[in-house]
Amino acid sequence: MHFTKRGFLGAAAAATLALAPLPALAQEWEPSRPIDFVIMAGPGGGADQIARFIQSVVEKNDMTSRPLVPNNKGGGSGAEALLHMSQVRDTDHTLLVTLNSFFTTPLRQEGLGIDVETFTPIAMMGVDPFVLWVHKDQGITSFDQFVEEVKAADGEWVMGGTGKGQEDSIVIAYMAGAYGLKIKYIPYDGGGAVAKDLAGRQVMATVNNPAEAKGFYDSGDFVPLLAFSDERMESYPDVPTLKEMGHDFSYYNQRAIVGPPGMSEEAASYYRDLFTRVYESEEWQSYLVSESLSPLWMDADGQRAYWQKQVENHRALLAQIDS
């Protein structure tokens, strides 16, 4: 099964539209209390960093009448956040910062009764590639050497990642299957804790997003070995992609803002206007570059088509990994 960026994003490219003025409804409603800005991962990871950066941009530019209040709910691979969103009473003052567990967790945990297509699309802010990292003290400088070391460990190689049956574990499972590797996987609530434990040598490798590992990379502690992107990343030009190794696979984490089921159209329009302005801001455009995110804007209809495609893709990918 091929998961190139084109195939993985599916309808996204076709649905990506030029930013257009939103209807006057956006100006008729404003939040009357602080906005619950739910993050479906723990502190320090990519979703958490993005949420808090967005909060700072909104606050700096006085974009809302009430503040965004970050609220980490990463338990159960994001199930805690999804249940919170599905049960919240104040639908017009609640937003969710998502990653791909928005798709994988309902598929893995059918008992939750979550149908993501009932949620309210607000804004797609970009997509985030994955990179394989090791600590410099391990002395591994290439992916080929990494494969040799993992095989020599004979099942004792330990990797950490965000959640179970979601982004990090999907990437690791695909890599392990492609190269016949035996890897022990430890799930964490967020990418920040994953990166911290690699820095402390509690795990032997990770597939953190670039933003999650950036500080440790800049300090020289982390070594990037492989990118799970379609092409080599501008920030890591010497790091090969898995596709270069002959495996037609790439994987990206969505960075999107979503409203709960039942949000009013007036509130949704207000938030779409807000995040359009955030996306267009110099701060966000600079953040995309500095944190190695790929820009990917969509309107509400484009996001709904994207969600349908990603549910299909992840159902097939999870089945392939589990088989």
C-alpha positions as CSV (number, residue, x, y, z in Angstrom):
1,M,0.0,0.0,0.0
2,H,1.4,3.4,-1.0
3,F,1.1,6.4,1.3
4,T,2.8,9.1,-0.6
5,K,2.1,12.7,0.3
6,R,-0.3,13.0,-2.6
7,G,-2.1,9.8,-1.8
8,F,-2.0,10.4,2.0
9,L,-3.4,13.9,1.8
10,G,-5.9,12.7,-0.7
11,A,-8.5,15.4,-1.5
12,A,-6.5,18.0,0.4
13,A,-4.6,19.5,-2.5
14,A,-7.8,19.8,-4.6
15,A,-9.6,21.3,-1.7
16,T,-7.0,23.8,-0.8
17,L,-8.4,27.2,-1.7
18,A,-7.2,30.8,-1.8
19,L,-8.2,32.6,1.4
20,A,-11.5,34.3,0.8
21,P,-13.4,36.9,2.9
22,L,-15.8,35.2,5.2
23,P,-19.5,36.1,5.5
24,A,-20.7,38.9,7.7
25,L,-21.9,36.3,10.2
26,A,-18.3,36.3,11.5
27,Q,-18.7,39.8,12.8
28,E,-22.1,39.3,14.4
29,W,-21.0,36.9,17.2
30,E,-18.1,37.2,19.6
31,P,-17.1,34.9,22.5
32,S,-18.5,36.1,25.9
33,R,-16.2,34.0,28.1
34,P,-12.7,32.4,27.8
35,I,-12.3,29.9,25.1
36,D,-11.4,26.3,26.2
37,F,-8.5,25.5,23.8
38,V,-8.2,21.7,24.2
39,I,-5.0,20.0,23.1
40,M,-5.3,16.2,22.4
41,A,-1.8,15.5,23.7
42,G,0.3,16.2,26.8
43,P,2.6,19.2,27.4
44,G,5.7,19.9,25.3
45,G,4.7,18.1,22.2
46,G,4.1,19.5,18.7
47,A,0.3,20.0,19.3
48,D,1.0,21.7,22.6
49,Q,3.7,24.0,21.2
50,I,1.5,25.0,18.3
51,A,-1.5,25.7,20.6
52,R,0.6,27.9,22.8
53,F,2.2,29.7,19.9
54,I,-1.2,30.4,18.4
55,Q,-2.4,31.7,21.8
56,S,0.6,34.1,21.9
57,V,-0.1,35.3,18.3
58,V,-3.8,35.9,19.1
59,E,-3.0,37.7,22.4
60,K,-0.1,39.8,20.9
61,N,-2.4,41.0,18.1
62,D,-5.5,41.4,20.2
63,M,-7.5,39.2,17.8
64,T,-10.2,38.0,20.2
65,S,-12.5,39.6,22.8
66,R,-11.8,36.6,25.2
67,P,-8.6,34.6,25.6
68,L,-7.7,31.2,24.4
69,V,-7.0,29.0,27.4
70,P,-4.8,25.9,26.6
71,N,-6.1,22.7,28.2
72,N,-4.0,19.5,27.7
73,K,-6.1,16.3,27.5
74,G,-3.8,13.7,26.1
75,G,-5.0,10.6,28.0
76,G,-5.9,7.5,26.1
77,S,-4.1,8.6,22.9
78,G,-6.4,11.6,22.7
79,A,-9.6,9.8,23.7
80,E,-9.9,12.1,26.8
81,A,-10.0,15.1,24.5
82,L,-12.4,13.6,22.0
83,L,-14.8,12.6,24.8
84,H,-14.5,16.1,26.3
85,M,-15.4,17.7,23.0
86,S,-18.3,15.3,22.3
87,Q,-19.9,16.0,25.7
88,V,-19.1,19.7,26.2
89,R,-22.1,21.9,27.0
90,D,-20.7,25.2,25.8
91,T,-20.0,24.3,22.2
92,D,-19.4,27.8,21.1
93,H,-16.5,28.4,23.5
94,T,-14.6,25.2,23.0
95,L,-11.9,24.4,20.3
96,L,-9.7,21.4,19.7
97,V,-6.1,21.4,18.5
98,T,-5.7,18.1,16.6
99,L,-3.2,15.6,15.3
100,N,-3.8,12.3,13.5
101,S,-5.1,10.7,16.6
102,F,-8.2,12.6,15.6
103,F,-8.6,9.8,13.1
104,T,-6.8,6.8,14.6
105,T,-8.2,6.9,18.2
106,P,-11.8,6.5,17.1
107,L,-10.8,3.7,14.8
108,R,-8.8,1.9,17.5
109,Q,-11.4,2.6,20.3
110,E,-14.7,2.0,18.7
111,G,-16.4,1.9,22.1
112,L,-15.9,5.6,22.4
113,G,-18.7,6.2,19.9
114,I,-16.9,9.1,18.3
115,D,-17.7,10.1,14.7
116,V,-15.1,12.7,13.8
117,E,-17.2,13.7,10.8
118,T,-19.8,15.3,13.2
119,F,-17.2,17.7,14.5
120,T,-17.0,21.3,13.2
121,P,-14.1,22.1,10.8
122,I,-12.4,25.4,11.6
123,A,-8.9,25.6,10.1
124,M,-6.2,23.5,8.7
125,M,-2.9,25.2,9.7
126,G,-0.4,22.8,8.1
127,V,1.1,19.3,8.2
128,D,4.1,18.1,10.1
129,P,6.5,15.4,8.9
130,F,8.2,12.8,11.0
131,V,12.0,12.3,11.5
132,L,13.9,9.3,13.1
133,W,16.2,10.6,15.9
134,V,18.9,9.0,18.1
135,H,21.1,10.4,20.8
136,K,24.5,11.5,19.7
137,D,26.1,9.4,22.5
138,Q,25.0,6.2,20.7
139,G,27.4,6.9,17.9
140,I,24.9,6.2,15.2
141,T,25.3,8.4,12.2
142,S,23.4,6.7,9.4
143,F,20.1,4.9,8.9
144,D,22.0,1.8,7.7
145,Q,23.9,1.7,10.9
146,F,20.7,2.2,12.9
147,V,19.2,-0.9,11.2
148,E,22.3,-2.9,12.0
149,E,22.2,-1.8,15.7
150,V,18.5,-2.6,16.1
151,K,18.9,-6.1,14.6
152,A,21.9,-6.8,16.8
153,A,19.8,-5.8,19.8
154,D,17.6,-8.8,19.0
155,G,14.3,-7.4,20.4
156,E,15.8,-5.2,23.1
157,W,15.8,-2.0,21.2
158,V,13.4,0.5,22.9
159,M,11.7,3.4,21.2
160,G,9.2,5.9,22.6
161,G,6.4,7.7,20.9
162,T,3.1,9.6,21.4
163,G,0.2,7.2,22.2
164,K,-0.5,3.7,21.1
165,G,-2.0,2.9,17.7
166,Q,-1.5,6.5,16.5
167,E,1.0,8.6,14.6
168,D,4.4,7.6,16.2
169,S,3.6,4.0,16.6
170,I,2.2,3.8,13.0
171,V,5.5,5.2,11.6
172,I,7.6,2.9,13.8
173,A,5.6,-0.1,13.0
174,Y,5.9,0.5,9.2
175,M,9.6,1.0,9.5
176,A,10.0,-2.1,11.6
177,G,8.0,-4.2,9.1
178,A,9.9,-2.8,6.1
179,Y,13.3,-3.8,7.6
180,G,12.4,-6.8,9.8
181,L,13.2,-5.0,13.0
182,K,12.1,-6.0,16.5
183,I,11.4,-2.9,18.5
184,K,9.9,-2.5,22.0
185,Y,7.5,0.5,22.0
186,I,6.7,2.7,25.0
187,P,3.7,5.1,24.6
188,Y,3.7,8.6,26.1
189,D,1.0,11.2,26.4
190,G,2.9,13.8,24.4
191,G,5.9,14.3,22.1
192,G,7.6,16.6,24.7
193,A,8.0,13.7,27.1
194,V,9.2,11.5,24.3
195,A,11.9,13.9,23.4
196,K,12.9,14.5,27.0
197,D,13.3,10.7,27.6
198,L,15.5,10.4,24.5
199,A,17.7,13.2,25.8
200,G,17.9,11.3,29.1
201,R,18.7,8.0,27.3
202,Q,15.6,6.4,28.7
203,V,14.7,5.3,25.2
204,M,17.0,4.6,22.3
205,A,15.3,6.4,19.4
206,T,12.1,8.3,18.6
207,V,10.2,9.6,15.5
208,N,9.5,13.1,16.9
209,N,8.3,15.8,14.7
210,P,11.0,18.4,14.0
211,A,9.6,21.0,16.3
212,E,9.5,18.5,19.2
213,A,13.2,17.7,18.8
214,K,14.5,21.0,17.6
215,G,16.0,22.2,20.9
216,F,17.9,19.0,21.4
217,Y,19.0,19.0,17.8
218,D,20.2,22.6,18.0
219,S,22.2,21.7,21.1
220,G,23.8,18.8,19.3
221,D,22.2,16.1,21.4
222,F,20.0,14.6,18.7
223,V,21.1,13.1,15.4
224,P,18.4,12.9,12.6
225,L,18.8,9.7,10.5
226,L,15.7,9.4,8.3
227,A,12.7,11.6,7.2
228,F,9.3,10.2,6.5
229,S,8.5,13.0,4.1
230,D,8.1,13.0,0.3
231,E,11.3,14.9,-0.3
232,R,14.3,15.8,1.7
233,M,13.5,18.6,4.2
234,E,15.1,22.0,3.7
235,S,16.2,22.1,7.4
236,Y,17.8,18.7,7.1
237,P,19.2,18.5,3.6
238,D,21.6,15.6,4.4
239,V,18.9,13.4,5.9
240,P,17.5,10.8,3.4
241,T,13.8,9.9,3.1
242,L,12.4,6.5,3.5
243,K,11.2,6.8,-0.1
244,E,14.8,7.1,-1.2
245,M,15.4,3.8,0.5
246,G,12.8,2.2,-1.9
247,H,9.7,2.3,0.3
248,D,6.9,4.4,-1.1
249,F,5.7,5.7,2.3
250,S,5.5,9.1,3.8
251,Y,3.5,10.3,6.8
252,Y,2.4,13.7,8.0
253,N,0.7,14.9,11.2
254,Q,-2.2,17.3,10.7
255,R,-2.1,20.5,12.6
256,A,-5.7,21.7,12.6
257,I,-8.3,23.5,14.7
258,V,-11.7,21.8,15.2
259,G,-14.9,22.7,16.9
260,P,-17.2,20.3,18.7
261,P,-20.4,18.8,17.2
262,G,-23.2,21.3,17.5
263,M,-21.2,24.5,17.3
264,S,-23.3,27.3,16.0
265,E,-22.6,28.5,12.5
266,E,-22.1,32.0,13.9
267,A,-19.4,30.9,16.2
268,A,-17.8,28.7,13.6
269,S,-17.7,31.6,11.2
270,Y,-16.1,33.8,13.9
271,Y,-13.4,31.2,14.6
272,R,-12.7,30.6,10.9
273,D,-12.1,34.3,10.4
274,L,-9.9,34.3,13.5
275,F,-7.7,31.4,12.3
276,T,-7.6,32.8,8.8
277,R,-6.0,35.9,10.3
278,V,-3.6,33.8,12.4
279,Y,-2.6,31.7,9.3
280,E,-2.0,34.8,7.2
281,S,0.0,36.5,10.0
282,E,3.8,37.0,9.6
283,E,4.3,35.2,12.9
284,W,2.5,32.0,11.7
285,Q,4.2,32.0,8.3
286,S,7.6,32.4,10.0
287,Y,6.6,29.5,12.4
288,L,5.9,27.2,9.4
289,V,9.4,27.8,8.1
290,S,11.3,27.7,11.5
291,E,9.5,24.5,12.7
292,S,9.7,22.7,9.3
293,L,5.9,22.5,8.8
294,S,4.4,22.3,5.4
295,P,1.6,24.9,4.7
296,L,-1.8,23.4,3.9
297,W,-4.8,25.6,4.1
298,M,-8.3,24.4,3.5
299,D,-11.8,25.8,3.8
300,A,-14.5,23.9,5.8
301,D,-15.7,21.8,2.8
302,G,-12.1,20.9,2.0
303,Q,-11.5,19.8,5.6
304,R,-14.6,17.6,5.5
305,A,-13.4,15.9,2.4
306,Y,-9.9,15.6,4.0
307,W,-11.4,13.9,7.1
308,Q,-13.2,11.3,5.0
309,K,-10.1,10.5,3.1
310,Q,-7.9,10.3,6.2
311,V,-10.4,8.0,8.0
312,E,-10.2,5.7,4.9
313,N,-6.4,5.9,4.7
314,H,-5.9,5.2,8.4
315,R,-8.3,2.3,8.5
316,A,-6.3,0.7,5.7
317,L,-3.0,1.6,7.2
318,L,-3.9,0.3,10.6
319,A,-5.2,-2.9,9.0
320,Q,-1.9,-3.3,7.1
321,I,0.2,-2.8,10.2
322,D,-1.9,-5.2,12.4
323,S,-1.9,-7.9,9.8
